[in-house]
Amino acid sequence: MKSLRFRLFALVAGVTMLVWAGAAAWTAFSTRSEVERVLDRRLVEAARMVAALDVPPSGPVRRPGPAPYSRQLSCQIWSLDGTLVGQSAGAPNAPLGGGSAGFSERQIGEQLWRVYTLVDKARGIRVMVGDNLEVRRHLVRDLMMGLLLPAAIGLAILAIFLWLGVRGGLAPLGRITRALDARSPGTLAPLAVQPVPEELTPMVRAMDGLLARLEAARQAERDFVANAAHELQTPLAGLKTQAEVARRASNAKMRNHALERIECSVNRTSRLVRQLLDLARQEEREAEVRHQSFAFLADVVGEIEREYGTLAQNAGRPIQSCCALSNVMIEIDREALILALGNLVENALRHGDKGPVQIKCALGGDVTLSVVDFGAGVADMDLPRIRRRFERGRGDARGGTGLGLSIVEAAIAPFGGILEFQRSAQGFASVLRFPSDRVTLVRVDDD
């Protein structure tokens, strides 16, 4: 059953028919019982009326005039000694009932009778008034048909109105569907469907929110592709120029200088591509839910020292680890934390001043990981803009990609991490801060 309209109709109609059938059954049962009581009361009244007539206790058989409901009632008057004194037209010759007073049922020939017997000992007579049960059943059946047939017709009419009501009630869904069908794939504007019932308002609001997020994501993707193309264009243009210079160089010195510039352009392009891939990978993993994923601070810091040792040696700026929290774990994916901390260390090595790069950690409720560059760092006016993609600080002559901090925030955001900047007398620090509920202390046993 795929049609929502038919499902709603079937549900409402089924419940209605169930209630209607129960009410009809109760009405039929109570009406039948009431009719039976009325007919029995009629037998009693007819017997008393006949007994009130001036009837001799014996003598020839007389047929009294028609009693009430004479076409359905049969009446006999018997003396107490068993002599038939009188009977109504059409009454059987055999006694309708037994000798005792009250109600009884008796089979006479092929007919079953419901009989009331009244005994008048003072006058020496016995009055029997009976209903042919077949006639009685026919009467009850006609009465039930008179009740149930209009009810059935009313139920059919109600079903028609229910169907029309369900179809009208679901009309807003049809309008929403038509509005979606009429939209082009590139249209992400909010749905213009009015009026919208209260029950469908949350769905329309959620759909409009989804369209707005899709539009924002698409715009961000367009900006990302445009910026990435622009950033790639610069080193590629440099590569082409230096390759032309190397091809036309008349001496070895000029050729070697051109080849060195080509190598720098290749390295820059390679780093940009790597960071683009890292950023795309982290954004894809933002929606993933990780449970019980932990990283030891000491292990991560040690991995960073090994991974960026060569770059630090080439830059003449050693990496100094000042993190003694060997028993601290953070609820974060280990590779994400290495990626975030590594980008901060790489930024400090490539764009910082001379001097060592320190990695510090502290636990005071929240846990912090700091990368300290003993230089001037980034100017305060540039701090807001360097968080944006492909944005670099003013005066940066080292040709950065402007993606490192975006990668850092994309890596730690799903785990409640925050990127901060601090300036002190020692220098400029980039700080990763994680809330206390993400921190676990592990007991370390001394050997």
URHU-V531719 format. One record per residue. RES is the residue in three letters. PSI is psi in whole degrees, 0 to 359 (* if undefined). D_CENTER is the distance of its C-alpha to the mean C-alpha in Angstrom with 2 decimals. Layout:
BEGIN
RES&PSI&D_CENTER / RES&PSI&D_CENTER
END
This chain:
BEGIN
MET&98&19.28 / LYS&340&17.56 / SER&121&18.28 / LEU&323&15.75 / ARG&314&18.93 / PHE&324&20.71 / ARG&316&17.98 / LEU&317&17.92 / PHE&315&21.68 / ALA&321&22.14 / LEU&310&20.11 / VAL&315&22.02 / ALA&321&25.25 / GLY&314&25.01 / VAL&318&24.56 / THR&315&27.31 / MET&324&29.62 / LEU&313&29.15 / VAL&318&30.11 / TRP&317&32.79 / ALA&319&34.22 / GLY&316&34.42 / ALA&320&36.16 / ALA&319&38.45 / ALA&318&39.36 / TRP&319&40.16 / THR&316&42.16 / ALA&317&44.04 / PHE&313&44.88 / SER&322&46.04 / THR&318&47.92 / ARG&316&49.61 / SER&319&50.67 / GLU&319&51.99 / VAL&319&53.87 / GLU&318&55.40 / ARG&320&56.58 / VAL&316&58.04 / LEU&321&59.87 / ASP&321&61.22 / ARG&326&62.35 / ARG&321&64.07 / LEU&317&65.94 / VAL&315&67.15 / GLU&319&68.25 / ALA&319&70.02 / ALA&318&71.85 / ARG&324&72.99 / MET&318&74.13 / VAL&321&76.17 / ALA&336&77.63 / ALA&348&78.78 / LEU&162&80.96 / ASP&91&84.65 / VAL&123&84.56 / PRO&151&87.61 / PRO&342&86.97 / SER&168&88.83 / GLY&186&90.36 / PRO&159&89.49 / VAL&128&85.94 / ARG&146&84.68 / ARG&106&81.62 / PRO&165&80.27 / GLY&169&78.72 / PRO&131&75.05 / ALA&172&72.82 / PRO&142&69.50 / TYR&39&66.99 / SER&335&70.05 / ARG&347&68.35 / GLN&345&65.85 / LEU&149&68.03 / SER&138&71.02 / CYS&139&73.56 / GLN&145&76.40 / ILE&121&79.06 / TRP&144&80.78 / SER&162&83.61 / LEU&340&83.18 / ASP&5&85.67 / GLY&14&83.42 / THR&132&85.11 / LEU&115&82.95 / VAL&320&84.01 / GLY&161&81.75 / GLN&159&78.51 / SER&165&76.46 / ALA&136&76.51 / GLY&357&74.39 / ALA&145&74.18 / PRO&159&74.84 / ASN&330&78.21 / ALA&151&76.75 / PRO&136&75.65 / LEU&322&72.07 / GLY&182&71.43 / GLY&191&72.91 / GLY&340&75.48 / SER&154&73.25 / ALA&155&71.74 / GLY&191&68.05 / PHE&148&65.36 / SER&163&65.53 / GLU&139&64.48 / ARG&140&67.06 / GLN&120&67.28 / ILE&110&70.26 / GLY&237&70.72 / GLU&8&67.40 / GLN&142&66.08 / LEU&132&64.25 / TRP&144&65.21 / ARG&118&63.76 / VAL&139&66.92 / TYR&128&67.87 / THR&128&71.38 / LEU&125&73.39 / VAL&121&76.63 / ASP&94&79.40 / LYS&330&82.02 / ALA&322&84.21 / ARG&355&84.69 / GLY&34&84.41 / ILE&161&81.66 / ARG&118&78.23 / VAL&129&75.84 / MET&122&73.02 / VAL&127&70.37 / GLY&154&67.76 / ASP&134&64.75 / ASN&118&64.25 / LEU&333&60.76 / GLU&319&60.12 / VAL&320&60.86 / ARG&316&58.70 / ARG&321&55.75 / HIS&320&56.23 / LEU&314&56.19 / VAL&320&52.97 / ARG&318&51.35 / ASP&322&52.33 / LEU&318&50.98 / MET&320&47.59 / MET&323&47.45 / GLY&332&48.24 / LEU&316&45.26 / LEU&330&42.68 / LEU&312&43.48 / PRO&326&42.59 / ALA&318&39.43 / ALA&318&38.47 / ILE&318&39.30 / GLY&324&37.27 / LEU&320&34.29 / ALA&318&34.63 / ILE&320&34.87 / LEU&321&31.82 / ALA&321&29.84 / ILE&314&30.98 / PHE&326&29.94 / LEU&316&26.52 / TRP&315&26.04 / LEU&321&27.27 / GLY&317&25.10 / VAL&317&21.84 / ARG&318&23.01 / GLY&323&23.89 / GLY&330&20.67 / LEU&6&18.71 / ALA&322&21.34 / PRO&326&19.42 / LEU&322&16.97 / GLY&321&20.23 / ARG&319&21.58 / ILE&318&18.68 / THR&316&19.09 / ARG&322&22.82 / ALA&321&22.60 / LEU&320&20.69 / ASP&327&23.17 / ALA&350&26.07 / ARG&145&25.28 / SER&157&27.20 / PRO&334&25.64 / GLY&357&27.28 / THR&118&25.96 / LEU&21&23.31 / ALA&158&24.18 / PRO&153&21.63 / LEU&134&20.85 / ALA&71&23.62 / VAL&115&22.11 / GLN&144&23.60 / PRO&159&23.19 / VAL&127&19.46 / PRO&157&18.33 / GLU&324&16.95 / GLU&333&13.61 / LEU&352&13.26 / THR&314&14.80 / PRO&323&11.85 / MET&315&10.57 / VAL&320&14.27 / ARG&317&14.87 / ALA&322&12.25 / MET&320&13.80 / ASP&320&17.19 / GLY&319&16.56 / LEU&318&15.64 / LEU&321&18.78 / ALA&319&20.80 / ARG&323&19.94 / LEU&320&20.81 / GLU&317&24.00 / ALA&319&24.87 / ALA&321&24.36 / ARG&321&26.43 / GLN&319&29.07 / ALA&323&29.21 / GLU&319&29.61 / ARG&316&32.38 / ASP&320&34.06 / PHE&315&33.77 / VAL&319&35.33 / ALA&316&38.00 / ASN&319&38.91 / ALA&319&38.95 / ALA&320&41.18 / HIS&316&43.42 / GLU&324&43.72 / LEU&332&44.52 / GLN&324&47.00 / THR&305&49.27 / PRO&328&50.01 / LEU&320&50.22 / ALA&320&52.72 / GLY&319&54.62 / LEU&314&54.65 / LYS&317&56.11 / THR&312&58.70 / GLN&327&59.82 / ALA&321&59.95 / GLU&320&62.26 / VAL&315&64.34 / ALA&324&64.64 / ARG&326&65.67 / ARG&2&68.36 / ALA&136&69.48 / SER&348&73.25 / ASN&164&73.41 / ALA&325&71.54 / LYS&315&70.66 / MET&320&68.82 / ARG&316&67.07 / ASN&321&65.96 / HIS&320&64.67 / ALA&321&62.63 / LEU&324&61.24 / GLU&319&60.27 / ARG&325&58.37 / ILE&318&56.67 / GLU&319&55.64 / CYS&318&54.20 / SER&321&52.24 / VAL&317&50.91 / ASN&318&49.89 / ARG&317&48.14 / THR&318&46.32 / SER&318&45.40 / ARG&319&44.03 / LEU&316&42.04 / VAL&318&40.48 / ARG&317&39.74 / GLN&325&38.07 / LEU&317&36.02 / LEU&319&34.79 / ASP&317&34.10 / LEU&315&32.14 / ALA&321&30.04 / ARG&319&29.43 / GLN&321&28.35 / GLU&326&25.96 / GLU&328&24.36 / ARG&354&24.05 / GLU&324&22.54 / ALA&349&18.93 / GLU&140&19.93 / VAL&124&19.43 / ARG&135&22.69 / HIS&136&23.45 / GLN&46&27.05 / SER&114&28.61 / PHE&154&31.89 / ALA&130&34.95 / PHE&132&38.43 / LEU&316&40.01 / ALA&319&43.44 / ASP&318&42.32 / VAL&315&40.57 / VAL&318&43.63 / GLY&321&45.92 / GLU&321&43.98 / ILE&318&44.24 / GLU&320&47.99 / ARG&319&48.48 / GLU&324&46.34 / TYR&16&47.90 / GLY&318&51.35 / THR&316&52.92 / LEU&320&51.62 / ALA&321&52.91 / GLN&317&56.26 / ASN&327&56.65 / ALA&350&55.86 / GLY&30&58.30 / ARG&98&55.73 / PRO&152&54.94 / ILE&124&51.61 / GLN&122&52.19 / SER&121&49.70 / CYS&35&49.90 / CYS&114&46.87 / ALA&12&47.88 / LEU&71&44.47 / SER&345&44.61 / ASN&18&42.51 / VAL&130&39.48 / MET&145&36.23 / ILE&138&33.36 / GLU&88&29.76 / ILE&153&29.55 / ASP&130&29.92 / ARG&317&33.70 / GLU&326&33.98 / ALA&320&32.04 / LEU&320&34.44 / ILE&318&37.45 / LEU&316&36.38 / ALA&310&35.96 / LEU&323&39.19 / GLY&321&41.05 / ASN&324&40.39 / LEU&318&41.75 / VAL&318&44.80 / GLU&319&45.34 / ASN&316&45.20 / ALA&320&47.73 / LEU&321&50.01 / ARG&326&49.96 / HIS&356&50.03 / GLY&174&51.56 / ASP&183&55.22 / LYS&153&57.58 / GLY&167&57.14 / PRO&163&54.84 / VAL&120&51.04 / GLN&143&49.87 / ILE&116&46.60 / LYS&155&46.13 / CYS&150&43.55 / ALA&148&43.25 / LEU&112&41.33 / GLY&62&41.16 / GLY&279&37.78 / ASP&158&36.17 / VAL&137&37.56 / THR&143&39.10 / LEU&121&40.44 / SER&138&43.02 / VAL&113&44.91 / VAL&125&48.16 / ASP&125&50.34 / PHE&26&53.78 / GLY&197&54.16 / ALA&335&53.36 / GLY&209&49.81 / VAL&139&47.82 / ALA&148&49.06 / ASP&324&47.04 / MET&342&46.60 / ASP&352&44.98 / LEU&317&42.41 / PRO&324&39.58 / ARG&335&40.13 / ILE&349&40.47 / ARG&339&36.78 / ARG&154&36.02 / ARG&140&36.20 / PHE&20&39.66 / GLU&135&41.18 / ARG&160&44.26 / GLY&151&46.59 / ARG&139&49.58 / GLY&9&52.66 / ASP&108&50.87 / ALA&7&53.41 / ARG&2&52.05 / GLY&45&49.60 / GLY&166&46.26 / THR&339&43.05 / GLY&19&41.12 / LEU&346&38.08 / GLY&312&38.83 / LEU&329&37.16 / SER&320&34.05 / ILE&319&33.77 / VAL&311&34.33 / GLU&323&31.55 / ALA&329&29.08 / ALA&323&30.04 / ILE&341&29.78 / ALA&317&26.98 / PRO&345&24.10 / PHE&17&26.10 / GLY&12&26.85 / GLY&152&30.27 / ILE&138&32.24 / LEU&126&35.26 / GLU&162&38.19 / PHE&137&41.77 / GLN&144&44.76 / ARG&132&48.40 / SER&182&51.23 / ALA&333&54.93 / GLN&330&54.23 / GLY&206&52.26 / PHE&134&48.77 / ALA&136&45.77 / SER&126&42.24 / VAL&132&40.08 / LEU&121&36.80 / ARG&131&35.35 / PHE&139&32.72 / PRO&160&31.48 / SER&331&32.93 / ASP&353&29.74 / ARG&1&29.97 / VAL&136&33.57 / THR&131&34.94 / LEU&129&38.64 / VAL&133&40.04 / ARG&128&43.26 / VAL&119&46.03 / ASP&130&48.85 / ASP&134&52.31 / ASP&*&54.41
END
